[in-house]
Amino acid sequence: MRYTDLVCRTEKGIYCPPGDFHIDPVRPVPRALVTHGHSDHARAGHGAVLATAETLAIMAARYGEGFAGTTQEAVLGEVLDLGGASVTFHPAGHVLGSAQIAVEKDGLRIVASGDYKRRRDPTCRGFEPVACDVFITEATFALPVFRHPDAGDEIARLLASVAQFPDRTHLVGAYALGKAQRVIALLREAGYDRPIYIHGALQRLCDLYEEEGIRLRPLEPATIEKGGRKDFAGAIVIGPPSAFADRWARRFADPVAAFASGWMSVRQRARQRGVELPLVISDHCDWDELTETIAEIAPAEVWVTHGREEALVRWCALNGIAARPLHLAGYEEEAE
């Protein structure tokens, strides 16, 4: 069996002909296996969705209970038979419920990793390497210039700024799913026990994380109705990046604009966004982690789905690993 007989690229995304299913399809399909809840991977309108319980809950929270015709929970490590292909889900370490999907038939195994990271994250299970013949990897930060600092050190920088400017509100931009909850959880681990104020767009997902046993509270809504501008002096307020271009961000006292993203290592991006305090906190692997993961798994071949494909393909070639880009469209890197 050729690799492409088991898994191949189509205009709708990664497809498994023997099982007749897509993985993270970018358009509605009859049967979709979903790696995690970010909207560029988890879309509404599929006939049937197979994903972890947490991902299904996230999709229901974002799209409503009727986001798919039918749903099925995938238990990590449990082998499922889908039309002659065996499928197992394994932790990806990206966000709550994120999983790699291993597809196997006739002794051949291909792993679609979705988005993943290798750093510790108190809000989700860590990445588990899965031996395979083909490893399908993202390449969001697949350039040698990207080497992320320790997230705990970035949180310490935030807390130092809060202590230095007690009369200013620290507005932290963070993606609504995963990044916001991770930043809050890291603040709690660092000993910050004051209320953290959140934009309304984060409330439902923060509640979901709390229901999964991840400590985020005390959380309060970041609304002026709760008090005047001065009441937010010295506070940490977290909201989606889109809210910072809105009137919402101008409600607070002399704000310090911060943004938690792997892209904050690029100074020009920070300046373009008007970010005073860039926090390099990423939910993706940096260059070293991508290459170390490939070396650890040691697949016969690597397929690169989205991001800086060329650099990672070149690294694989220099290290004797067959590799090729899939040139998949529809996956958003800016939301990181």
For each residue, the residues with C-beta under 8 A, 3 or more apart:
1: 5 6 105 106 108
2: 5 6
3: 6 7 108 110 133 134 301
4: 7 8
5: 1 2 8 17 18
6: 1 2 3 16 17 18 85 103 105 108 110
7: 3 4 14 15 16 23 103 110 112 134 136
8: 4 5 14 15 17
9: 13 14 15 326 327 328
10: 13 14 15 22
11: 27
12: 15 22 25 26 27 29
13: 9 10 22 23 24 25 26 27 328 330
14: 7 8 9 10 22 23 24 25 112 136 305 326 328
15: 7 8 9 10 12 21 22 23
16: 6 7 19 20 21 22 23 82 85 103
17: 5 6 8 20
18: 5 6 83 84 85 105
19: 16 31 82 83 84 85 87 103
20: 16 17 30 31 82 83
21: 15 16 29 31 32 33 50 82 83
22: 10 12 13 14 15 16 25 29 31 32 33
23: 7 13 14 15 16 32 33 34 35 101 103 112 114
24: 13 14 32 33 34 35 41 42 112 114 331
25: 12 13 14 22 28 29 32 43 46
26: 12 13 40 43 328 329 330 331
27: 11 12 13 43
28: 25 43 44 45 46 47
29: 12 21 22 25 32 46 47
30: 20 46 47 48
31: 19 20 21 22 46 47 48 50 82
32: 21 22 23 24 25 29 43 46 47 48 49 50 68
33: 21 22 23 24 49 50 51 74 87 101
34: 23 24 37 41 42 49 50 51 55 59
35: 23 24 41 51 55 92 94 98 99 100 101 112 113 114 115
36: 41 42 55 58 92 94 95 97 98 99 114 115
37: 34 41 42 54 55 58 59 62 95 96 97 98 177
38: 41 42 95 115 177 178 335
39: 42 43 62 332
40: 26 330 331 332 335
41: 24 34 35 36 37 38 114 115 331
42: 24 34 36 37 38 39 51 55 58 59 62
43: 25 26 27 28 32 39 46
44: 28 59 63 64 67 68
45: 28 67 68
46: 25 28 29 30 31 32 43 49 68 69
47: 28 29 30 31 32 68 69 70
48: 30 31 32 68 69 70 71 72
49: 32 33 34 46 56 59 67 68 70 71 72
50: 21 31 32 33 34 71 72 74 80 82 87
51: 33 34 35 42 55 56 59 71 73 74 97 99
52: 55 56 73 74 75 76 89 97 98 99
53: 56 57 73 97
54: 37 57 58 96 97 212
55: 34 35 36 37 42 51 52 58 59 97 98 99
56: 49 51 52 53 59 60 71 73 97
57: 53 54 60 61 97 208
58: 36 37 42 54 55 61 62 96 97 177 205 208
59: 34 37 42 44 49 51 55 56 62 63 67 68
60: 56 57 63 64 65 67
61: 57 58 204 205 208
62: 37 39 42 58 59 67 177 205
63: 44 59 60 67
64: 44 60 67
65: 60
66:
67: 44 45 49 59 60 62 63 64
68: 32 44 45 46 47 48 49 59 71
69: 46 47 48
70: 47 48 49
71: 48 49 50 51 56 68
72: 48 49 50
73: 51 52 53 56
74: 33 50 51 52 78 80 87 89 99
75: 52 78 89
76: 52 89 90 91 99 125
77: 88 89 90
78: 74 75 88 89
79: 86 87 88
80: 50 74 86 87 88
81: 84 85 86 87
82: 16 19 20 21 31 50 85 86 87
83: 18 19 20 21
84: 18 19 81 105
85: 6 16 18 19 81 82 103 104 105
86: 79 80 81 82 103 104 105
87: 19 33 50 74 79 80 81 82 101 102 103 104
88: 77 78 79 80 101 102 104
89: 52 74 75 76 77 78 99 100 101 102
90: 76 77 99 100 101 102 111 128 130
91: 76 98 99 100 124 125 126 127 128
92: 35 36 98 99 100 113 114 115 116 127
93: 98 116 117 118 119 121 124 125 126 127
94: 35 36 98 114 115 116 117 124 178 283 284
95: 36 37 38 98 123 124 177 178 182 283
96: 37 54 58 123 124 178 181 208 209 212 214
97: 36 37 51 52 53 54 55 56 57 58 124
98: 35 36 37 52 55 91 92 93 94 95 114 115 116 124
99: 35 36 51 52 55 74 76 89 90 91 92 114
100: 35 89 90 91 92 111 112 113 114 116 127 128 130
101: 23 33 35 87 88 89 90 111 112 114
102: 87 88 89 90 109 110 111 112 130 132
103: 6 7 16 19 23 85 86 87 109 110 111 112
104: 85 86 87 88 107 108 109 110
105: 1 6 18 84 85 86 108
106: 1
107: 104
108: 1 3 6 104 105 133
109: 102 103 104 130 131 132 133 134
110: 3 6 7 102 103 104 132 133 134 135 136
111: 90 100 101 102 103 130 132 134 135 136 297 299
112: 7 14 23 24 35 100 101 102 103 136
113: 35 92 100 116 135 136 137 138
114: 23 24 35 36 41 92 94 98 99 100 101 138
115: 35 36 38 41 92 94 98 138 140 283 284
116: 92 93 94 98 100 113 127 137 138 284 285 293
117: 93 94 121 127 282 283 284 285 289
118: 93 126 127 285 289 292 293
119: 93 148 151 282 289
120: 126
121: 93 117 124 126 182 283
122: 182 185 186 189 214
123: 95 96 178 181 182 185 209 214
124: 91 93 94 95 96 97 98 121 178
125: 76 91 93
126: 91 93 118 120 121
127: 91 92 93 100 116 117 118 293
128: 90 91 100
129: 293 296 297
130: 90 100 102 109 111 297
131: 109 297 298
132: 102 109 110 111 135 297 299
133: 3 108 109 110 299 300 301
134: 3 7 109 110 111 299 300 301 302 303
135: 110 111 113 132 294 297 299 301 302 303
136: 7 14 110 111 112 113 302 303 304 305 326
137: 113 116 290 293 294 302 303 304 305 312
138: 113 114 115 116 284 304 305 306 307 331
139: 142 290 304 305 306 307 308 309 311 312
140: 115 262 284 285 306 307 308 333 336
141: 146 148 262 282 284 285 286 287 290 307 308
142: 139 146 287 290 304 307 308 309 311 312
143: 146 287 308 311
144: 147 287 311
145: 265 287
146: 141 142 143 262 265 286 287
147: 144 265 286 287 288
148: 119 141 151 262 265 280 281 282 286
149: 153 154 280
150: 153 154
151: 119 148 154 155 182 186 281
152: 155 156 186 189 190
153: 149 150 156 157
154: 149 150 151 157 158 260 279 280 281
155: 151 152 158 159 183 186 187 190 279 281
156: 152 153 159 160 190
157: 153 154 160 161 277 279
158: 154 155 161 162 170 172 187 236 258 277 279
159: 155 156 162 163 187 190 192
160: 156 157 163 164
161: 157 158 164 165 170 256 258 277
162: 158 159 165 166 170 234 236
163: 159 160 166
164: 160 161
165: 161 162 168 170 234 256
166: 162 163 233 234
167: 233 234 253 254
168: 165 233 234 253 254 255 256
169: 232 233 234 235 237 252 253 254 255 256
170: 158 161 162 165 235 236 237 255 256 258 277
171: 237 238 239 244 249 252 255 256 257 258
172: 158 183 236 237 238 239 258 259 260 279
173: 238 239 240 241 243 244 257 258 259 260 261 273 275
174: 179 180 182 183 238 239 240 241 259 260 261
175: 178 179 180 240 241 261 283 335 336
176: 179 180 201 202 205 240
177: 37 38 58 62 95 180 181 205
178: 38 94 95 96 123 124 175 181 182 283
179: 174 175 176 182 183 260 261 281 283 336
180: 174 175 176 177 183 184 198 202 205 206 238 240
181: 96 123 177 178 184 185 205 206 209 214 216
182: 95 121 122 123 151 174 178 179 185 186 281 283
183: 155 172 174 179 180 186 187 238 260 279 281
184: 180 181 187 188 196 198 206 216 219 238
185: 122 123 181 182 188 189 214 215 216
186: 122 151 152 155 182 183 189 190 281
187: 155 158 159 183 184 190 192 196 236
188: 184 185 191 192 193 215 216
189: 122 152 185 186
190: 152 155 156 159 186 187
191: 188
192: 159 187 188 196 236
193: 188 218
194: 218 235 236
195: 218 219 220 235
196: 184 187 192 216 218 219 220 235 236 237 238
197: 219 220 221 222 232 235 236 237 238
198: 180 184 202 203 206 219 220 221 222 237 238 239
199: 202 222 237 238 239 240 243 248
200: 203 221 222 223
201: 176 239 240 243
202: 176 180 198 199 205 206 238 239 240
203: 198 200 206 207 219 221
204: 61 207 208
205: 58 61 62 176 177 180 181 202 208 209
206: 180 181 184 198 202 203 209 210 216 219
207: 203 204 210 211
208: 57 58 61 96 204 205 211 212
209: 96 123 181 205 206 212 214 216
210: 206 207 213 214 215 216 217
211: 207 208
212: 54 96 208 209
213: 210
214: 96 122 123 181 185 209 210
215: 185 188 210
216: 181 184 185 188 196 206 209 210 219
217: 210
218: 193 194 195 196
219: 184 195 196 197 198 203 206 216
220: 195 196 197 198 226
221: 197 198 200 203 226
222: 197 198 199 200 226 232 237 238 239 248
223: 200 226
224: 227 228 229 251
225:
226: 220 221 222 223 231
227: 224 230 231 232
228: 224 231
229: 224 232 233 251 252 253
230: 227 233 253
231: 226 227 228 235
232: 169 197 222 227 229 235 237 251 252 253
233: 166 167 168 169 229 230 253 254
234: 162 165 166 167 168 169
235: 169 170 194 195 196 197 231 232
236: 158 162 170 172 187 192 194 196 197
237: 169 170 171 172 196 197 198 199 222 232 252 255
238: 171 172 173 174 180 183 184 196 197 198 199 202 222
239: 171 172 173 174 198 199 201 202 222 243 244 248 249
240: 173 174 175 176 180 199 201 202 243
241: 173 174 175 244 259 261 273
242: 245 246
243: 173 199 201 239 240 246 248 249
244: 171 173 239 241 249 257 259 273 274
245: 242 249
246: 242 243 249
247: 250 251
248: 199 222 239 243 251
249: 171 239 243 244 245 246 252 255 257
250: 247
251: 224 229 232 247 248
252: 169 171 229 232 237 249 255
253: 167 168 169 229 230 232 233
254: 167 168 169 233
255: 168 169 170 171 237 249 252
256: 161 165 168 169 170 171 276 277
257: 171 173 244 249 273 274 275 276 277
258: 158 161 170 171 172 173 275 276 277 278 279
259: 172 173 174 241 244 264 270 273 275 277 278 279
260: 154 172 173 174 179 183 264 279 281
261: 173 174 175 179 241 264 279 280 281 282 336
262: 140 141 146 148 265 280 281 282 283 284 286 336
263: 266 269 334 336
264: 259 260 261 269 270 275 278 279 280 281
265: 145 146 147 148 262 278 280
266: 263 269 270
267: 270 271 278
268: 271 272
269: 263 264 266 272 273
270: 259 264 266 267 273 275 278
271: 267 268 274 275
272: 268 269
273: 173 241 244 257 259 269 270
274: 244 257 271
275: 173 257 258 259 264 270 271 278
276: 256 257 258
277: 157 158 161 170 256 257 258 259
278: 258 259 264 265 267 270 275
279: 154 155 157 158 172 183 258 259 260 261 264
280: 148 149 154 261 262 264 265
281: 148 151 154 155 179 182 183 186 260 261 262 264
282: 117 119 141 148 261 262 286 336
283: 94 95 115 117 121 175 178 179 182 262 336
284: 94 115 116 117 138 140 141 262 336
285: 116 117 118 140 141 289 290 293
286: 141 146 147 148 262 282 289 290
287: 141 142 143 144 145 146 147 290 291
288: 147 291 292
289: 117 118 119 285 286 292 293
290: 137 139 141 142 285 286 287 293 294 312
291: 287 288 294 295 312 315
292: 118 288 289 295 296
293: 116 118 127 129 137 285 289 290 296 297
294: 135 137 290 291 297 298 299 302 316 321
295: 291 292 298 319
296: 129 292 293
297: 111 129 130 131 132 135 293 294
298: 131 294 295
299: 111 132 133 134 135 294 302 321
300: 133 134 321 322
301: 3 133 134 135 321 322 323 324
302: 134 135 136 137 294 299 312 313 316 321 322 323 324
303: 134 135 136 137 323 324 325 326
304: 136 137 138 139 142 307 309 312 313 323 324 325 326
305: 14 136 137 138 139 309 326 328 331
306: 138 139 140 309 326 328 331 333
307: 138 139 140 141 142 304 312 333
308: 139 140 141 142 143 311 312
309: 139 142 304 305 306 312 313 325 326 327
310: 313 314 325
311: 139 142 143 144 308 314 315
312: 137 139 142 290 291 302 304 307 308 309 315 316 323
313: 302 304 309 310 316 317 323 324 325
314: 310 311 317 318
315: 291 311 312 318 319
316: 294 302 312 313 319 321 322 323
317: 313 314 320 321 322 323
318: 314 315
319: 295 315 316
320: 317
321: 294 299 300 301 302 316 317
322: 300 301 302 316 317
323: 301 302 303 304 312 313 316 317
324: 301 302 303 304 313
325: 303 304 309 310 313
326: 9 14 136 303 304 305 306 309
327: 9 309
328: 9 13 14 26 305 306 331
329: 26
330: 13 26 40
331: 24 26 40 41 138 305 306 328
332: 39 40 335
333: 140 306 307 336
334: 263
335: 38 40 175 332
336: 140 175 179 261 262 263 282 283 284 333
